[in-house]
Amino acid sequence: MDLNKIILSDEARQELVNDRRWLHAHPEEGWCEFETTWFIVKRLRSLGLEVLAGVDVIEPDAVMGRNEALVLAAQQRALEHGVPKEFLGSLGGYTGAMAVLQTGRPGPVTALRFDIDALPIEETDDPQHEANLAHYHSQNPGFSHACGHDGHAAIGLALCRWLSENRDRLKGTVKILFQPAEEGVRGAAAMAARGIVDDVDWFAGGHIGCSAKLGDVGVSHSGYLATTKFDLEFFGQSAAAGSPEKGRSALMCAAAACLSLGSLPGHSQGITRVQIGKFISGTGRNIIADHAYMQLEVRGETTEINDYMAKNVEQTVKGLALAYGVDYKLTRMGEAVTYKGDEEAVALLKGAARKVPGVHSVVDMNAKIGSEDCTMLIRRVQEHGGKAAFCYYGCNHHGHHRPDFSIQDETSLPIGWGTFARFIAELNSQD
């Protein structure tokens, strides 16, 4: 298969853009992507691919950061939007899907991952924003695809069509993963734990934007910070402020936790981060608060450094709860490890990107910022000897996780598609 001749037809290109815009207009937060999963599964079935979804790709015991009330509300919304009740029942309460092409011919198992969740961010009403100009503004108030996962999922669907149309020219097995709950780094660990990549020889993931500009493809040898996300609750004893000896203030313990956790010592061997993003407590000025709730995270340049930071959080919280005479609950809500690509896979991605029409440059991108739970799948693949790499296909944007995030889908998405299609062809073509 000539890698230079792998191109999107005009029809396939328009379907790619249309899919992205439909997904953009129907954003759903992590673990709530029931309508999105149905949209994906319908398409995969129409292409004649093997399809797994819900509990078939998610290990429930490994799920983190899932809110049952939000999940139930999302299921009801999906029903109201026409998602079949029987399909929802088949998922076992979980979202996500995987397409599998088994050619029946000897060859490697290649897998690619695409995330599907959105963010709790209200999309801008600016009439010049691309979604408003082309009339595909978010229809779910308070939520939007402000990180480009709609584009990721659309690329995955376009790859599935290409696989279906070229199955007679391919060998081995190809898996396309549609992962829920990337935001908050919650979904990949549960997919990995299900074992769906345990036979994978070659793996690739990617993200639109970040530091890559429109027309650029960045490929990473290393990068991303390992991270652990926590929810923290303190449980004290309510009392009147005039009788302080009768109470145990969860609020004061949480305030002390903010100061103590925010000043945790770093590590001499690499970058560390501590962020406390949410703190809720108290009912009135003259009432000792019996409950406090916090959301926080730690990060580290390596998985080992992150584990060091997480352990310090656990020890600090335990000590403060004892000092203030309150109980506590510390829950892990998400995690990701650091990333180190395999040079063979990195080279394949670079070579693939260089053959894509519209690519201006292929560069190394190894910044140690942010976190990405695709690393959990990468680690799982590498643990059994598989090779993996991660890349970025550029767009021009004002910043991720903003109401005005934009991706120039007609230009950026074909580049991402072309990079991944050529990666697959390089490994699984029988020509």
Secondary structure, 3 states (H helix, E strand, C coil): CCHHHCCCCHHHHHHHHHHHHHHHHCCCCCCCCHHHHHHHHHHHHHCCCEEEEHHHCCCHHHCCCCCHHHHHHHHHHHHHCCCCHHHHHHCCCCCCEEEEEECCCCCCEEEEEEECCCECCCCCCCCCCHHHHCCCCCCCCCCECCCCHHHHHHHHHHHHHHHHHCHHHECCEEEEEEECCCCCCCCHHHHHHCCCCCCCCEEEEEEECCCCCCCEEEEECEECCEEEEEEEEEECECEECCCHHHCECHHHHHHHHHHHHHCCCCECCECEEEEEEEEEECCCCCEECCEEEEEEEEEECCHHHHHHHHHHHHHHHHHHHHHHCCEEEEEEEEEECCEECCHHHHHHHHHHHHCCCCCCEEEECCCCCCCCCHHHHHHHHHHCCCEEEEEEECCCCCCCCCCCCCCCHHHHHHHHHHHHHHHHHHHHECC
